[in-house]
Structure formats: C-alpha cells, structure tokens
Amino acid sequence: MKNNSTYFKNDSCEYFPCHKISGDYFNCMFCCCPLYALGDKCGGNFVYLEQGIKDCSHCNIPHTEAGYQHVCSKLRLVSELAKNNRNYTIPFESELTK
C-alpha cells in the first residue's frame, strides 16, 4: 500500500517492526498510540504492570487495516479527557518550568 493520509509505513525505522503482525500490511501512522491515556477504555490488548504502567506491547490495533478507523472512533474520548483535565497540574511541573 502507498503512503497516504490514513496509512504510513516506515520500514526504515530502527524499531520496525515494533509488533509481530502477519501479512504485509503494517501501519505506522499511530506509532505512539493516542489512545494510551484512555486506560482501560482504549479497546486494545494491554496489561498493567506491577508498577501501574500500562504495557501495550501485545496490542496491534493501531498497525492493522482497521486500526486507523478504531483510533479515530475514540479520539472524541481523548478530547474529553483533555478537556476534563485542562486545569490539572502535574506534580513537579513547576520545577520543570523554572
């Protein structure tokens, strides 16, 4: 498939392929998944590690043919999350901006 507005493949990336997927289709459009912040509402195959970190290494959704549509269908939730947290201050953020 040719790179376009819904598909991008970067097979020269040092991490390519970052996930094992059968077949030739591999979409790098959402290399860093924008649904990560949705926690258990993302719809992906993830686990929470003992330290509380979300591990998405077994999730292939963003890289599949249906992945672009799946991510786009959840972007409103990401937008709502950002809207609800717009006044949230990250602990130690003031230290970073000094």
Legacy VTK file of the C-alpha trace (Angstrom):
# vtk DataFile Version 3.0
C-alpha trace
ASCII
DATASET POLYDATA
POINTS 98 float
0.000 0.000 0.000
1.221 3.524 -0.800
1.650 6.079 1.991
-1.366 8.414 2.245
-3.422 10.335 4.816
-4.594 7.161 6.599
-1.576 4.912 6.079
2.143 5.325 6.597
4.763 2.608 6.694
8.271 3.402 7.900
10.193 0.199 7.280
13.479 2.097 7.663
12.693 2.799 11.341
15.183 1.178 13.705
12.253 -0.362 15.635
10.373 -1.689 12.598
8.520 -3.901 13.066
7.702 -2.976 16.650
4.977 -5.632 16.796
4.624 -9.021 15.136
1.822 -8.889 12.601
1.042 -11.483 9.970
0.907 -10.259 6.397
2.426 -7.248 4.661
0.071 -4.554 5.960
1.671 -2.553 8.774
0.502 0.974 9.546
2.932 3.244 11.403
0.518 6.211 11.385
-0.053 5.905 15.134
3.425 4.856 16.196
2.733 6.356 19.625
-0.875 5.417 20.223
-3.031 8.435 21.065
-5.377 6.129 22.995
-2.837 5.281 25.709
-4.302 7.886 28.070
-7.740 6.251 27.885
-6.542 3.464 30.155
-8.926 0.503 30.021
-11.250 2.352 27.606
-8.804 2.204 24.659
-10.098 -1.134 23.379
-6.627 -2.609 22.933
-4.821 -5.675 24.177
-2.852 -4.357 27.165
-1.933 -5.232 30.732
-0.999 -3.127 33.713
2.400 -3.981 35.106
3.029 -4.303 38.817
4.299 -0.703 38.897
0.987 0.515 37.436
2.404 1.173 33.957
0.197 0.290 31.010
2.008 -2.202 28.749
0.652 -2.164 25.191
3.379 -4.328 23.672
0.830 -7.020 22.737
-1.578 -4.591 21.098
-1.555 -4.496 17.310
-4.716 -2.461 16.718
-3.054 0.784 15.530
-0.989 -1.177 12.997
-3.828 -3.188 11.425
-6.089 -2.312 8.482
-8.947 -1.484 10.867
-6.645 0.402 13.231
-6.959 3.866 11.710
-10.748 3.766 11.992
-10.583 2.350 15.524
-8.271 5.137 16.726
-10.350 7.829 15.018
-13.535 6.449 16.590
-12.029 7.001 20.064
-10.479 10.452 19.567
-13.555 12.181 20.987
-12.886 10.362 24.275
-9.286 11.591 24.213
-10.565 15.117 23.593
-12.969 14.844 26.530
-10.192 13.552 28.759
-8.021 16.545 27.836
-10.943 18.915 28.389
-11.676 17.435 31.822
-8.010 17.656 32.827
-7.163 21.081 31.428
-6.651 22.530 34.907
-4.724 19.533 36.206
-1.193 20.334 37.327
1.347 17.587 37.036
3.256 17.180 40.298
6.710 18.722 39.935
5.666 20.541 36.751
6.589 23.852 38.369
10.089 22.514 38.925
10.442 21.785 35.208
9.459 25.288 34.146
11.959 27.145 36.381
LINES 1 99
98 0 1 2 3 4 5 6 7 8 9 10 11 12 13 14 15 16 17 18 19 20 21 22 23 24 25 26 27 28 29 30 31 32 33 34 35 36 37 38 39 40 41 42 43 44 45 46 47 48 49 50 51 52 53 54 55 56 57 58 59 60 61 62 63 64 65 66 67 68 69 70 71 72 73 74 75 76 77 78 79 80 81 82 83 84 85 86 87 88 89 90 91 92 93 94 95 96 97
